[in-house]
Amino acid sequence: MRRVAAAMVGLGLAGAALAGTALAGAVPIERGVLGQSEVTLYRHPFLQDEELATLRLVMTNEAALAIFVPQDKAAAGGFAALAASPDDGFVREGKPVASAVALAGLADAAAAETAATDACNALRQGAAPCVMVLLVEPQQR
């Protein structure tokens, strides 16, 4: 009986450890609503303070958001995403990095992420594959 109880406790601890590992791998996010859009910032560890400040500006300023999501595409209710390579970054020396790609007017969040990461991967200089750093979607009502 004690062996069964010890095995159950061991399995429970192993499960908790695995769950903690899965949660530890999650990227922290920030969400905001701006105009008719919901904006999600994925705070990857590689993003520098300047990059985070720029992305937060996009989340809170309609003019900055319009640079990433042109008004005609926003009016169409499409999705947009910005992807960057951890090796290349998003902004370096005050300038956007060529491989950081923002695409808009896509049918859904998955299509936006795929299109942006594919385009970024085609341009990146570093070895690390691109990841989504910003998602813009129509506001849910």
Secondary structure, 3 states (H helix, E strand, C coil): CHHHHHHHHHHHHHHHHHHHHHHHCCCCEEEEEECCEEEEEECCCCCCHHHHHHHHHHHHCHHHHHHHCCHHHHHCCCEEEEEEECCCECEECCEECCCCEEEEEECCHHHHHHHHHHHHHHHCCCCCCCEEEEEEEECCC
